[in-house]
Structures are given as C-alpha cells and as structure tokens.
Amino acid sequence: MHGLIADFIHYLNVERGLAKATQTSYQQDLITFSAWLADPKKRTFPEEFGTIQ
C-alpha cells in the first residue's frame, strides 16, 4: 500500500505542483487511513445495510 501512496505523492508533486506541506499532510492522512483499513479488529456498524435509511 505504501508504494501506491508514494506514487500518489509523486504525482501531487510533479503533475499538480502542490506545496510540500500539502503533500506531507496527504501522505500522513493516507498512511493513517490505510492502517485503519488493514486493522482486522476495526469496529463497524452493527446495523445491516438495509436497516440504515
């Protein structure tokens, strides 16, 4: 996953010309989010999809 994040940050730098602080912020957010996705103990909503309106 981190390779994909690095590729995206490279894109933000080269193609979009975003500031280094913006790139760093995006990178940290994506690393945190990917760690959350990979956590097998993450909590989900107990409701079934059909019961949510």
Backbone as a ProteinNet text record, in pm:
[ID]
protein_1_A
[PRIMARY]
MHGLIADFIHYLNVERGLAKATQTSYQQDLITFSAWLADPKKRTFPEEFGTIQ
[TERTIARY]
82.5	0	86	198.1	280.6	342.2	362.4	411.8	311	184.4	78.9	70.2	85.9	84	201.3	319.5	437.8	417.5	357.2	328.8	232.8	131.4	35	100.5	185.2	255.1	347.2	411.4	496.2	411.6	293.8	201.7	164.5	134.1	97.8	211.5	333.3	449.7	473.7	482.5	522.5	410	293.5	183.9	102.3	81.7	-3.5	75	202.5	286.6	242.1	185.6	137.2	253.4	228.3	329.9	371.1	494.7	548.3	462.7	415.7	331.7	201.5	144.2	21.9	49.2	159.6	197.3	216.5	284.4	309.6	178.8	88.6	-40.9	-119.8	-125.3	-193.2	-130.4	1.9	72.1	38.2	42.9	11.6	-133	-224.6	-365.2	-385	-320.7	-335.5	-271.3	-158.7	-94.9	-183.9	-239.6	-329.9	-453.5	-511.4	-630.9	-601	-488	-454	-429.1	-371.4	-352.1	-486.8	-580.4	-714.3	-782	-769.6	-830.3	-771.6	-643.1	-574.8	-599.6	-652	-673.4	-790.5	-763.7	-873.2	-967.9	-928.4	-1011.6	-1093.8	-1095.6	-1170.8	-1319.2	-1382.6	-1524.3	-1605.4	-1713.1	-1804.7	-1941.9	-2031.1	-2166.1	-2236.6	-2309.4	-2377.8	-2501.1	-2552.7	-2673	-2642.7	-2742.7	-2734.1	-2755	-2701.8	-2711.6	-2856.9	-2944.6	-3084.4	-3159.5	-3109.4	-3180.8	-3144	-3040.5	-2996.7	-3071.7	-3135.1	-3210	-3160.6
-120.5	0	125.6	120.3	240.3	278.8	180.5	211.2	293.3	260.5	336.6	478.6	490.3	622.9	705.6	644.9	715.9	760.1	674.1	711.2	829.9	829	938.4	1069.1	1062.4	1181.7	1234.5	1144.4	1185.4	1257.7	1205.3	1269.5	1409.9	1421.9	1553	1653.2	1606.2	1692.1	1729.7	1630.1	1652.4	1711.8	1651.7	1692.2	1809.3	1810.9	1914.1	2028.5	2006.3	2111.5	2158.6	2068.3	2107.9	2133	2216.1	2250.8	2127.1	2127.7	2015.4	1987.9	2092.2	2073.4	2001.5	2033.4	1967	1820.8	1794.9	1657.2	1575.3	1633.7	1565	1536.5	1632.2	1614.2	1501.7	1502.5	1395.8	1260.9	1255.6	1130.7	1076.4	1160.9	1116	1068	1140.9	1100.4	964.9	944.4	818.3	701.5	725	619.9	581.4	680.2	653.6	577.4	620.1	554.8	411.6	389.4	253.9	161.7	214.8	134.4	97.8	191.3	163.3	55.3	64.4	-35.6	-174.3	-180.8	-309	-371.7	-296.6	-346.7	-445.1	-572	-669.6	-651.4	-572.9	-553	-424.7	-357.8	-232.6	-258.6	-162.8	-175.2	-121.9	-191.6	-147.4	-128.4	-72.1	-51.6	-186.4	-207.6	-336.4	-350.6	-241.4	-246.6	-310	-375.2	-426.5	-310.9	-323.8	-216.8	-178.1	-274.5	-247.9	-172.7	-172.3	-105.4	41.7	84.2	224.1	304.4	412.1	495	635.8
0	0	0	72.2	82.5	-51.8	-140.1	-273.9	-352.7	-337.7	-404.7	-349.5	-219.4	-157.6	-208.1	-214.9	-264.8	-409.1	-490.5	-629.7	-636.1	-550.7	-549.1	-504.7	-404.1	-356.8	-466.7	-538.2	-651.2	-756.9	-786.3	-879.7	-831.3	-702.1	-648.4	-665.3	-652.1	-666.1	-812.2	-897.7	-1036.8	-1120.8	-1114.9	-1203	-1148.8	-1018.9	-961	-899.8	-870.5	-813.9	-676.2	-597.5	-465.4	-369.7	-271.7	-172.4	-93.3	-45.9	30.7	154.5	220.7	339.5	303.2	189.6	144.4	113.8	47	15.2	142.9	239.3	366.1	438.9	437.7	502.4	436.1	303.1	230	263.5	264.2	290.1	429	529.5	665.5	676.5	614.2	617.4	549.9	435.6	363.1	437.3	502	581.3	699.3	766.3	878.7	832.4	721	667.8	624.6	558.3	514.3	634.1	741.3	862.5	923.4	923.8	975.1	891	758.4	671.1	694.1	723.1	740.7	877.7	971.5	1107.6	1110.2	1139.2	1140.7	1260.1	1358.9	1477.3	1471.1	1354.8	1347.6	1369.8	1430.9	1461.5	1345.2	1316.4	1212.3	1274.7	1199.9	1248.9	1261.9	1370.6	1387.6	1298.4	1247.2	1165.2	1029.4	978.1	842.1	745.7	626.1	527.6	500.8	492.6	461.3	569.5	692.8	801.4	813.6	745	752.9	648.3	692.3	598.1	601.3
[MASK]
+++++++++++++++++++++++++++++++++++++++++++++++++++++

